[in-house]
Amino acid sequence: MDIITWALLIAILMIKQPIIVAFLAFSSLITIMLHFNIFEDTRDTNPLTRIDLGVQVVFILVGVVKAFIYGGGRY
């Protein structure tokens, strides 16, 4: 799960096409849903779980901000 998230995060940082950025921003919501299906509790003290949650939050923030930046004003 973490490898997929890292790959999508790198992709969203490199790609500048608004449609693909919007798709990747939506996929960030799907990956965080999968994170909470796999790791059901946030009290888990495993470092990999905490790292994955941090990467998921960064992916959502970057995805939404970048989608608004590239999608704004073009309609």
N, C-alpha and C positions, 0 to 999 in steps of 0.2 A: 504494500500500500504506500509506503513511504517513497519508494522509487518512482511510482507513478506520479505522486504529488510533486516531487522534485523535478521530474521531466516536464510536467505541465507548468510549473512555476518558471522554469528556464524558458519555456516556449512563450509564455505570456510576456516575459521581459524582453524578448527579442523581436516578436512579431508586431507589426505596425498596421495591419489591415483591420479595420473596425469590425467586420463581420466575424473574423476569426477571434479577435479579442473578446467580443461579446460571447461567443461560444465557450471560450476558455473561462470567462468570468462565471458563466452558468455552470461549467464543469467544476469550478471550485466549490459551489454549493453541494454538488453531488458527492465530491470527495470528502467533505466534512461530514456529510450524512453517513458515508461508509465508515469513516473513522469512528463515529459513535455507535455504529452497528458492530464493529470489531472490538473496540475498547469501550465497554458499556459504562464505565465509571470514571469520573475525572479525579477520584482520590487514588488512583493507581500510581504507585511511586516508581514504576519502571521508567528509567531514563528515556528509553526509546518511545514510550507512549507520550511523554512530555515533549520530546523533540518533534514527534509527528504532529501533536496538537499545535505547537508553535508554528511549524511550517504551514499547517492548514490555515491558521489565522492570518499569517502573512500572505498566503495565496489568495484568500478572500479579499483582504484589504487592497492588495495590488490589483487584483482582477476588477473589482468594482470601481476603484479610482481610475484605472486606465480605460475602462469601458466608458465611463462618463466623459473623460477627456477626449477620447477619439470619437465618441458618438455625439457629443454636444455640438449643436449649431449646424448640423448637416441634414436637414429635413426639408 
